Amino acid sequence: FFQLSIINYQLSTIMTRGLRNRNPLNIRISKANRWQGRVPENTDGAFEQFLTMEYGFLAALKTLDSYIVRHGCNTIEQIITRWAPPTDGNDTTAYIRRVCHDTGIGGREPLSNHDPRLRNIVMAMARVECGEDADYYQADLNAAFSTFTPTNIYRRKR
């Protein structure tokens, strides 16, 4: 037991916060969000914690869906500028450049919330947020993407 505790401690000091929290995009806690798969007792205080990486990736996909549908951010440039604004001390330009490079998608290329490339965008953002170790969780992203249901923007209002 003692040896396992040491290993868990060492892993927690090596892993990035996003990986420890199983929150690959470092989604901040908000009372407005009732994420599926979030832990019952959050110990981080600032960022959401999820039961599995799959749930963390699902929340990330739903966040991008909301950015595209509700906020009109339909390019990588617009999504990243909203996600990591320079006013919060982020190097937004470098973030955009990295996501565009990793995905092969232009910064101003239009996207829809039904675009299968959202999976690549989320993984590229996870690399920026959590480092290259995010790549180890590709299977979790694929599982989340297979259960992700984009908002239907064409449904009729009643």
N, C-alpha and C positions, 0 to 999 in steps of 0.2 A: 504493500500500500504506500509506504513512504517513498519508494523508488518511483512509483507511478505519479505521485504528487510532484516530485522533482521534474519528471519529464513533462507533465502538464504545465508547470511553471515555466520551464525553459521554452516550450512551444509558445506560450502566451507572450513571452518577451521577444520572441523572434518574429512571430506573425504580425502582420499589419492589423490595425484596428478593424478594418473592413472584413478581413478574413476571420479574425477572432469572433466578430459579431455575426458572421455569416451574412454580411450586408455589403456586397461587393461594390456598390456605388456610394456607400456611406450616406444613406438616407437619414436625414435628421428626424428625431422624434417630433411628431405632431399629433395633437389630440384629434385632429380632423381625419387622420388616417387610421383605419382599423385593418391593418394588413393581415392577410391570411398567413398563418404560420409564424407569427411573431411570438417571442417568448413571453410567458405569463408575468415573469418578474424581471424587468430590465435592470441590469446592473451597470450599464454604461452611463446612463443619465443624459447623454446628448444625442446619441445615434441609436437607431432601431437595432434590435437584435432578433435574429430569426432562428427557428429550430433547425433549419437546414439551409445549405447554400441554394438549393432549388427554390425555396421560398424567397430568399433574398433576391435572386435573379428575377423571379416572377414579379416582385414589387418594383424592381428596376424597369422591367418591360411595361408595367402598368403606369409607371411614372412617365416614361417616354410617350406612351399612348395619350396620357393627359396633356402633356406638353404640345403634342401635335393637334389633338382634337379641341381641347378647351382653350389653349393659349396661342394657337396659331404658329407655333414654332415648328416649321416643317423642313428645316435644313440642319445639318450638323452645326453650322455656325450659330444659328438661332438657339438650338437646343443647349449647346455648351455655354453660350453666353448667359442663358437663363440659369443653367445648372451651377456654373462656377464663374460668377461675374467678377470682373476685375475689382469692383468696389469691396469685395470680400477678401482682397489680397491675393487672388488667384492670377496665375499667368494664363489667362484665357486664350490668348493667341497660340501659345505653345500647346495647350490642351487640344484646341481645334486642329492644329497642325498634326499632332500625334494621332488623333482619331481618324482624320482623313488619310494619313499615311497608312495606318494599320488596316483600314477598310477598303481603300482604293476609291472612296466616294468623295466627290468634290464638296467643299465646304458650303457651297450655295446650291447644290443639287437638290431639287425637291424630293421629299420623302412622304409617304403616307403611313398611317398607323398599321396598314396591312402589309407593308413592305417586309419581305423576309430578311432583308439586310439589317433590320433592327437588331437581330441576334448578334451580328458582327459589330454593330455600333456599341451595344451593351458590353461585349467582351473588351473592346478597345477602351471604353471608359473605365472598366474594371481594372485594366492594366495601369491606367493613369492613377486611379484611386488606391490600388492595392499592390502595384508592382507586377512583375512578370509571373509571380506565383499564381496569379489569377488564372493563368492558362491551365493549371491542374484541375480546374473546375468546369471545363468545357462540357462534360457530360451532364452536370447539373444545369448549366444554361440550356443545353439541348432539351432536357426534360421539362424545364420551365417553359421554354418556347413551344413545346408540343401541347401544353395545357393552357397557354395564353390565348385569351379571346379578345381581339381588338374591339374597341367601341365601334358600334355600327353607326356611322355618321349619317346614314341614309334612312334611318328609321323615322317613321312619321310621328309627329307629336299629336297626342290625343287630347 
